[in-house]
Amino acid sequence: MKTNDFHSLFFGIILLSLSLGHSQNILTNGDFSLTTDIISNYNGPPPANVWLTWQGTNVDAKASVVNQQLHYQIINSGNQTYEVQLLQAGFSLVAGHSYKLSFDVKADSDRTFGVFLGENGGNWTSLIGSNNYQQNATAEWSNISVEFDVFTVFPDHKLSFEFGTINTNVYLDNVTLIDLGVGKKANSSYSKSLNKKINIPAFRPDPAPEKAFINSYKESTITVYPTIVRKIDTTTWSKVLSEVFVQNLKRDENLNLRLSENTLDPGEIMGKSQFQFFMYDMVRLGNEIKMKKKNTDYCVIPVILLEPERQGTLFVFGIHIFILDNEGENVFSFLLNSHHELFNEAKLYAYNPNEKNMEALKQRCLEVAARAFELMVE
């Protein structure tokens, strides 16, 4: 063998090894070729890296492997989708990576079913997004693929196919979960949601000057104040986050945006609901703006509200974007929360976050807020 040929072969093997490292199936026995046994209704934590079933009390169903395909016979499917599950737990994921879940499915007749991939236990946080939960099966084999970004990881993860509420048999094959690597821009629900039309991107009270703002904001001077990050007992400010928000707003339009060094203090959180928090803060921030008499047409104050950590997971409770005139009056303020598709698909949570994770989480908040603004003024 020639030296050059040897080198070519050597590097080819290295490249192939690197490729296979990312393309191997993270799940065990995804083609159902290794066993015909499916463990049913286990007690305690689920055994790792094997296929299992979990079923509700009144469910009558049985999973088996026939000709290297999963057959789930469903006679009585219960009252909730999650009451009939085929699942696998115990696999590891890497924060900052993108992944692709793929599987073949068919049913005896057309039906829907659920797919969950995310935190096993705790808050049962979905990593693939709620919009990817409901899927469809027909009498013919079809392949379903979901690409998603993992912003945070949990101590234990679970994939489950959930067939409750419909008494129709289902068949699965070729279930794979592939690591697409770092920096791969997944065709995720989050990426797609930021580039599509959404009927209700956020909630906005209907102020009288709304049309005047929409007709004038492109030619107006807009001052963006440091972002306010609020917890129950603490408030912090960040000019860096507002710089991110300005960059997001300027992505598609050359707006006349200025960054202010001055912080605005909304005081303590007051009220019993997010809307009350929003309205109280609007009044107090508006009063500060009125007192400052800033030479600008409009003022923007981004606010991020964080929940207390729940079992190690930090969730964003809501996002407020206050858009006021130079007298402190509302012209186009809005809020986002878990009722809004943009908010949900951004996966605004982090498990045991460090400083880097926290900053990335807050930046995603402002990316979503900027997109909501764009959708509403359109």
Kinemage of the C-alpha trace (Angstrom):
@kinemage 1
@onewidth
@group {chain A} dominant
@subgroup {mainchain}
@vectorlist {calphas} color= white
{ca met a 1} P 0.000 0.000 0.000
{ca lys a 2} L 1.315 3.423 -0.920
{ca thr a 3} L 1.992 5.974 1.834
{ca asn a 4} L -0.483 8.495 0.415
{ca asp a 5} L -3.112 5.814 0.128
{ca phe a 6} L -2.439 4.788 3.727
{ca his a 7} L -2.816 8.394 4.899
{ca ser a 8} L -6.050 8.793 2.946
{ca leu a 9} L -7.443 5.603 4.440
{ca phe a 10} L -6.297 6.599 7.946
{ca phe a 11} L -7.955 10.002 7.819
{ca gly a 12} L -11.029 8.468 6.220
{ca ile a 13} L -11.355 6.108 9.178
{ca ile a 14} L -10.956 9.019 11.610
{ca leu a 15} L -13.654 11.052 9.842
{ca leu a 16} L -15.961 8.045 9.711
{ca ser a 17} L -15.447 7.439 13.427
{ca leu a 18} L -16.292 11.056 14.219
{ca ser a 19} L -19.379 10.863 12.017
{ca leu a 20} L -20.539 7.628 13.609
{ca gly a 21} L -20.050 9.153 17.058
{ca his a 22} L -22.815 11.622 16.262
{ca ser a 23} L -24.985 9.314 14.132
{ca gln a 24} L -25.302 6.339 16.503
{ca asn a 25} L -28.691 5.710 18.042
{ca ile a 26} L -28.788 6.957 21.638
{ca leu a 27} L -31.735 4.662 22.340
{ca thr a 28} L -31.325 0.949 22.959
{ca asn a 29} L -32.960 -1.606 20.658
{ca gly a 30} L -34.689 0.983 18.504
{ca asp a 31} L -35.288 -1.618 15.788
{ca phe a 32} L -36.796 -4.109 18.294
{ca ser a 33} L -34.395 -6.837 17.176
{ca leu a 34} L -32.744 -7.690 20.498
{ca thr a 35} L -35.671 -9.070 22.488
{ca thr a 36} L -39.324 -10.026 22.252
{ca asp a 37} L -40.017 -9.113 25.899
{ca ile a 38} L -41.524 -5.771 26.938
{ca ile a 39} L -41.531 -5.124 30.687
{ca ser a 40} L -45.035 -4.174 31.860
{ca asn a 41} L -46.142 -1.863 34.661
{ca tyr a 42} L -42.836 -1.782 36.553
{ca asn a 43} L -42.659 -0.704 40.184
{ca gly a 44} L -40.404 2.142 41.306
{ca pro a 45} L -38.012 3.973 38.972
{ca pro a 46} L -38.052 2.583 35.424
{ca pro a 47} L -35.152 0.299 34.465
{ca ala a 48} L -32.744 2.180 32.189
{ca asn a 49} L -32.251 1.621 28.462
{ca val a 50} L -34.991 -0.947 27.865
{ca trp a 51} L -38.469 -0.683 26.397
{ca leu a 52} L -41.239 -0.659 29.010
{ca thr a 53} L -44.969 -0.117 29.196
{ca trp a 54} L -46.799 1.924 31.794
{ca gln a 55} L -50.590 1.812 31.968
{ca gly a 56} L -53.394 3.339 33.989
{ca thr a 57} L -55.529 1.354 36.427
{ca asn a 58} L -58.438 0.540 34.111
{ca val a 59} L -56.431 0.053 30.921
{ca asp a 60} L -56.535 -3.224 28.998
{ca ala a 61} L -53.606 -3.236 26.549
{ca lys a 62} L -50.529 -5.294 25.738
{ca ala a 63} L -47.261 -4.529 23.927
{ca ser a 64} L -45.277 -7.259 22.188
{ca val a 65} L -42.564 -7.590 19.557
{ca val a 66} L -43.587 -9.462 16.397
{ca asn a 67} L -41.211 -9.807 13.439
{ca gln a 68} L -38.960 -7.135 14.968
{ca gln a 69} L -41.779 -4.606 15.166
{ca leu a 70} L -43.537 -3.259 18.241
{ca his a 71} L -47.235 -4.175 18.324
{ca tyr a 72} L -49.396 -2.411 20.911
{ca gln a 73} L -52.816 -4.067 21.177
{ca ile a 74} L -55.255 -1.675 22.851
{ca ile a 75} L -58.652 -2.945 24.043
{ca asn a 76} L -59.498 -0.386 26.739
{ca ser a 77} L -57.381 2.755 26.436
{ca gly a 78} L -58.361 4.702 29.561
{ca asn a 79} L -59.413 8.338 29.865
{ca gln a 80} L -56.089 10.154 29.358
{ca thr a 81} L -53.541 9.961 26.544
{ca tyr a 82} L -50.694 9.226 28.982
{ca glu a 83} L -52.480 6.140 30.442
{ca val a 84} L -51.092 3.862 27.703
{ca gln a 85} L -47.339 4.301 27.279
{ca leu a 86} L -44.408 2.646 25.573
{ca leu a 87} L -41.302 4.262 27.026
{ca gln a 88} L -37.547 4.159 27.413
{ca ala a 89} L -35.642 6.088 30.093
{ca gly a 90} L -32.090 6.479 31.337
{ca phe a 91} L -30.388 7.890 28.244
{ca ser a 92} L -28.117 10.941 28.422
{ca leu a 93} L -28.262 14.178 26.421
{ca val a 94} L -25.798 17.064 26.098
{ca ala a 95} L -26.819 20.676 26.709
{ca gly a 96} L -26.194 22.883 23.684
{ca his a 97} L -26.583 20.025 21.196
{ca ser a 98} L -29.318 19.449 18.639
{ca tyr a 99} L -31.039 16.101 18.239
{ca lys a 100} L -33.272 14.241 15.813
{ca leu a 101} L -35.968 11.825 16.959
{ca ser a 102} L -37.283 9.573 14.190
{ca phe a 103} L -39.623 6.566 14.064
{ca asp a 104} L -41.890 4.581 11.755
{ca val a 105} L -45.515 4.191 12.786
{ca lys a 106} L -48.835 2.833 11.580
{ca ala a 107} L -52.179 1.906 13.145
{ca asp a 108} L -55.167 -0.284 12.302
{ca ser a 109} L -56.981 2.920 11.320
{ca asp a 110} L -56.299 6.654 11.444
{ca arg a 111} L -55.651 7.908 14.953
{ca thr a 112} L -53.652 10.442 16.981
{ca phe a 113} L -51.147 9.702 19.731
{ca gly a 114} L -48.710 11.579 21.958
{ca val a 115} L -44.909 11.751 21.938
{ca phe a 116} L -42.993 13.028 24.955
{ca leu a 117} L -39.225 13.435 25.223
{ca gly a 118} L -37.871 15.254 28.225
{ca glu a 119} L -37.461 15.225 31.995
{ca asn a 120} L -38.295 11.906 33.651
{ca gly a 121} L -40.029 12.934 36.882
{ca gly a 122} L -39.693 16.362 38.460
{ca asn a 123} L -41.767 18.783 36.429
{ca trp a 124} L -41.964 16.444 33.382
{ca thr a 125} L -40.471 19.219 31.249
{ca ser a 126} L -40.697 18.527 27.508
{ca leu a 127} L -37.562 19.071 25.429
{ca ile a 128} L -39.279 18.637 22.057
{ca gly a 129} L -41.987 21.224 22.758
{ca ser a 130} L -45.715 20.897 23.329
{ca asn a 131} L -46.449 21.503 19.645
{ca asn a 132} L -44.699 18.213 18.795
{ca tyr a 133} L -46.667 16.168 21.323
{ca gln a 134} L -49.667 15.187 19.175
{ca gln a 135} L -48.823 13.076 16.129
{ca asn a 136} L -50.873 11.114 13.604
{ca ala a 137} L -50.792 7.497 12.459
{ca thr a 138} L -52.581 5.968 9.472
{ca ala a 139} L -53.113 2.433 8.192
{ca glu a 140} L -49.926 2.809 6.113
{ca trp a 141} L -46.393 3.002 7.483
{ca ser a 142} L -45.073 6.562 7.712
{ca asn a 143} L -41.912 8.103 9.102
{ca ile a 144} L -42.092 10.942 11.626
{ca ser a 145} L -39.030 13.050 12.495
{ca val a 146} L -38.640 15.818 15.054
{ca glu a 147} L -35.476 17.941 15.294
{ca phe a 148} L -34.982 19.925 18.468
{ca asp a 149} L -32.403 21.911 20.414
{ca val a 150} L -31.520 20.977 23.989
{ca phe a 151} L -30.954 24.140 26.011
{ca thr a 152} L -30.752 22.287 29.334
{ca val a 153} L -30.477 18.682 30.528
{ca phe a 154} L -31.929 16.815 33.495
{ca pro a 155} L -30.685 14.020 35.790
{ca asp a 156} L -32.908 11.542 33.939
{ca his a 157} L -34.626 11.646 30.543
{ca lys a 158} L -37.528 9.735 29.088
{ca leu a 159} L -39.054 9.062 25.673
{ca ser a 160} L -42.664 7.892 25.685
{ca phe a 161} L -45.231 7.081 23.018
{ca glu a 162} L -48.668 7.648 24.545
{ca phe a 163} L -51.720 5.885 23.084
{ca gly a 164} L -54.525 6.429 25.606
{ca thr a 165} L -58.195 7.385 24.880
{ca ile a 166} L -58.380 5.597 21.480
{ca asn a 167} L -58.998 1.834 21.174
{ca thr a 168} L -56.924 1.353 18.024
{ca asn a 169} L -53.835 -0.868 17.770
{ca val a 170} L -50.514 0.821 16.950
{ca tyr a 171} L -47.232 -0.435 15.458
{ca leu a 172} L -43.739 1.088 15.777
{ca asp a 173} L -40.354 0.419 14.222
{ca asn a 174} L -36.934 2.030 13.693
{ca val a 175} L -37.043 4.389 16.686
{ca thr a 176} L -33.867 6.468 16.691
{ca leu a 177} L -32.520 9.429 18.632
{ca ile a 178} L -29.457 10.961 16.977
{ca asp a 179} L -27.084 13.618 18.311
{ca leu a 180} L -26.670 16.223 15.539
{ca gly a 181} L -23.789 17.889 17.356
{ca val a 182} L -22.922 21.342 18.665
{ca gly a 183} L -23.879 24.348 16.591
{ca lys a 184} L -26.165 22.389 14.279
{ca lys a 185} L -29.089 24.702 13.531
{ca ala a 186} L -31.886 22.214 14.072
{ca asn a 187} L -35.131 22.583 12.190
{ca ser a 188} L -36.718 22.849 15.612
{ca ser a 189} L -40.159 23.987 16.627
{ca tyr a 190} L -38.517 27.041 18.204
{ca ser a 191} L -36.680 28.034 15.011
{ca lys a 192} L -39.802 27.541 12.923
{ca ser a 193} L -42.029 29.455 15.329
{ca leu a 194} L -39.812 32.523 15.093
{ca asn a 195} L -40.391 32.625 11.345
{ca lys a 196} L -44.084 31.894 10.978
{ca lys a 197} L -47.352 33.716 11.423
{ca ile a 198} L -49.006 33.232 14.812
{ca asn a 199} L -52.544 34.395 15.539
{ca ile a 200} L -51.908 35.461 19.147
{ca pro a 201} L -48.167 36.030 19.656
{ca ala a 202} L -48.706 37.978 22.918
{ca phe a 203} L -51.357 39.767 24.988
{ca arg a 204} L -51.760 43.526 24.698
{ca pro a 205} L -54.339 45.847 26.272
{ca asp a 206} L -55.978 47.986 23.595
{ca pro a 207} L -54.864 51.584 24.149
{ca ala a 208} L -56.301 54.386 22.025
{ca pro a 209} L -52.897 55.506 20.593
{ca glu a 210} L -52.153 52.029 19.170
{ca lys a 211} L -52.648 52.985 15.502
{ca ala a 212} L -50.639 56.149 15.935
{ca phe a 213} L -47.719 54.129 17.273
{ca ile a 214} L -47.864 51.550 14.469
{ca asn a 215} L -47.970 54.316 11.866
{ca ser a 216} L -45.068 56.259 13.369
{ca tyr a 217} L -42.620 53.937 15.130
{ca lys a 218} L -40.410 53.331 12.070
{ca glu a 219} L -39.624 57.036 11.796
{ca ser a 220} L -39.565 57.730 15.538
{ca thr a 221} L -36.812 57.933 18.106
{ca ile a 222} L -37.086 55.005 20.514
{ca thr a 223} L -35.123 54.786 23.764
{ca val a 224} L -34.566 51.308 25.207
{ca tyr a 225} L -33.865 51.173 28.930
{ca pro a 226} L -31.851 48.442 30.730
{ca thr a 227} L -33.748 45.151 30.990
{ca ile a 228} L -35.337 44.489 34.361
{ca val a 229} L -35.103 40.906 35.690
{ca arg a 230} L -37.567 40.279 38.515
{ca lys a 231} L -37.870 37.496 41.075
{ca ile a 232} L -40.194 37.473 44.063
{ca asp a 233} L -37.625 39.135 46.312
{ca thr a 234} L -34.978 40.610 43.985
{ca thr a 235} L -34.745 42.955 41.007
{ca thr a 236} L -31.686 43.395 38.780
{ca trp a 237} L -30.957 45.430 35.647
{ca ser a 238} L -28.941 44.651 32.504
{ca lys a 239} L -27.924 46.985 29.699
{ca val a 240} L -26.294 44.021 27.930
{ca leu a 241} L -29.657 42.261 27.623
{ca ser a 242} L -31.225 45.390 26.178
{ca glu a 243} L -28.432 45.501 23.614
{ca val a 244} L -29.502 41.984 22.596
{ca phe a 245} L -33.108 43.146 22.357
{ca val a 246} L -32.102 46.104 20.163
{ca gln a 247} L -30.118 43.806 17.859
{ca asn a 248} L -33.140 41.522 17.518
{ca leu a 249} L -35.426 44.452 16.682
{ca lys a 250} L -32.948 45.785 14.110
{ca arg a 251} L -32.596 42.401 12.427
{ca asp a 252} L -35.274 43.161 9.830
{ca glu a 253} L -35.757 46.922 10.117
{ca asn a 254} L -33.392 49.860 10.547
{ca leu a 255} L -35.155 51.424 13.517
{ca asn a 256} L -33.896 54.517 15.307
{ca leu a 257} L -33.144 52.827 18.630
{ca arg a 258} L -31.074 54.325 21.421
{ca leu a 259} L -29.824 52.595 24.554
{ca ser a 260} L -30.179 54.426 27.848
{ca glu a 261} L -27.733 53.975 30.723
{ca asn a 262} L -30.407 54.985 33.251
{ca thr a 263} L -32.346 52.287 35.097
{ca leu a 264} L -36.046 52.516 35.859
{ca asp a 265} L -37.256 50.995 39.124
{ca pro a 266} L -40.745 49.445 39.207
{ca gly a 267} L -40.484 48.752 42.950
{ca glu a 268} L -41.865 45.569 44.520
{ca ile a 269} L -43.980 43.108 42.578
{ca met a 270} L -47.602 43.867 43.403
{ca gly a 271} L -50.785 41.977 42.563
{ca lys a 272} L -52.131 38.421 42.477
{ca ser a 273} L -51.690 37.650 38.772
{ca gln a 274} L -49.307 38.398 35.940
{ca phe a 275} L -51.734 40.916 34.473
{ca gln a 276} L -51.843 42.791 37.776
{ca phe a 277} L -48.032 42.743 37.979
{ca phe a 278} L -48.004 44.125 34.440
{ca met a 279} L -50.485 46.942 35.117
{ca tyr a 280} L -48.902 48.027 38.403
{ca asp a 281} L -45.428 48.116 36.839
{ca met a 282} L -46.703 50.077 33.841
{ca val a 283} L -48.028 52.840 36.096
{ca arg a 284} L -44.858 53.121 38.166
{ca leu a 285} L -42.486 52.956 35.192
{ca gly a 286} L -44.676 55.479 33.366
{ca asn a 287} L -44.404 57.886 36.307
{ca glu a 288} L -40.602 57.617 36.264
{ca ile a 289} L -40.475 58.320 32.537
{ca lys a 290} L -42.758 61.324 32.945
{ca met a 291} L -40.467 62.737 35.636
{ca lys a 292} L -37.321 62.260 33.529
{ca lys a 293} L -38.778 64.213 30.567
{ca lys a 294} L -36.515 62.358 28.134
{ca asn a 295} L -36.161 63.820 24.628
{ca thr a 296} L -37.527 60.813 22.767
{ca asp a 297} L -40.720 59.729 21.047
{ca tyr a 298} L -41.118 56.354 22.716
{ca cys a 299} L -39.573 54.438 25.613
{ca val a 300} L -39.166 50.648 25.791
{ca ile a 301} L -38.525 48.724 29.005
{ca pro a 302} L -38.104 44.923 28.762
{ca val a 303} L -38.963 42.931 31.898
{ca ile a 304} L -38.316 39.215 32.546
{ca leu a 305} L -40.133 37.523 35.443
{ca leu a 306} L -38.542 34.369 36.891
{ca glu a 307} L -40.232 31.750 39.053
{ca pro a 308} L -38.618 30.267 42.163
{ca glu a 309} L -36.724 27.086 41.253
{ca arg a 310} L -38.896 23.978 41.203
{ca gln a 311} L -36.963 20.792 41.946
{ca gly a 312} L -33.840 22.337 40.443
{ca thr a 313} L -35.527 23.752 37.327
{ca leu a 314} L -35.816 27.502 36.838
{ca phe a 315} L -38.766 28.572 34.677
{ca val a 316} L -39.489 31.954 33.149
{ca phe a 317} L -42.895 33.013 34.474
{ca gly a 318} L -43.520 35.751 31.922
{ca ile a 319} L -42.115 38.543 29.773
{ca his a 320} L -43.324 42.173 29.822
{ca ile a 321} L -42.422 44.683 27.145
{ca phe a 322} L -43.514 48.185 28.122
{ca ile a 323} L -43.735 50.620 25.208
{ca leu a 324} L -44.677 54.079 26.484
{ca asp a 325} L -44.573 57.596 25.114
{ca asn a 326} L -42.357 60.300 26.620
{ca glu a 327} L -45.172 61.193 29.044
{ca gly a 328} L -45.216 57.628 30.376
{ca glu a 329} L -48.511 56.675 28.727
{ca asn a 330} L -49.007 53.213 27.255
{ca val a 331} L -48.911 53.017 23.459
{ca phe a 332} L -48.119 49.359 22.635
{ca ser a 333} L -47.124 47.423 25.775
{ca phe a 334} L -47.592 43.634 25.803
{ca leu a 335} L -46.925 40.525 27.858
{ca leu a 336} L -46.108 36.890 27.082
{ca asn a 337} L -46.592 33.723 29.114
{ca ser a 338} L -47.354 30.012 28.779
{ca his a 339} L -50.627 30.777 26.958
{ca his a 340} L -48.619 31.918 23.922
{ca glu a 341} L -47.100 29.627 21.314
{ca leu a 342} L -43.917 31.671 20.889
{ca phe a 343} L -43.276 31.533 24.634
{ca asn a 344} L -43.828 27.771 24.915
{ca glu a 345} L -41.746 26.816 21.914
{ca ala a 346} L -38.740 28.801 23.156
{ca lys a 347} L -38.415 26.352 26.098
{ca leu a 348} L -37.775 29.087 28.621
{ca tyr a 349} L -36.391 27.019 31.469
{ca ala a 350} L -33.012 25.796 32.753
{ca tyr a 351} L -32.039 22.993 35.112
{ca asn a 352} L -29.570 23.980 37.875
{ca pro a 353} L -28.482 26.958 35.744
{ca asn a 354} L -25.015 28.448 35.993
{ca glu a 355} L -24.274 32.042 34.979
{ca lys a 356} L -23.824 31.119 31.303
{ca asn a 357} L -27.101 29.159 31.228
{ca met a 358} L -28.933 32.052 32.872
{ca glu a 359} L -27.650 34.584 30.364
{ca ala a 360} L -28.640 32.340 27.454
{ca leu a 361} L -32.114 31.873 28.963
{ca lys a 362} L -32.654 35.628 29.323
{ca gln a 363} L -31.420 36.256 25.783
{ca arg a 364} L -33.942 33.735 24.437
{ca cys a 365} L -36.643 35.660 26.295
{ca leu a 366} L -35.738 38.849 24.449
{ca glu a 367} L -35.483 37.074 21.110
{ca val a 368} L -39.043 35.817 21.586
{ca ala a 369} L -40.242 39.265 22.718
{ca ala a 370} L -38.739 40.928 19.652
{ca arg a 371} L -40.433 38.422 17.361
{ca ala a 372} L -43.757 38.939 19.129
{ca phe a 373} L -43.418 42.685 18.558
{ca glu a 374} L -42.719 42.151 14.857
{ca leu a 375} L -45.740 39.875 14.465
{ca met a 376} L -48.069 42.326 16.205
{ca val a 377} L -47.055 45.450 14.317
{ca glu a 378} L -47.436 43.526 11.036
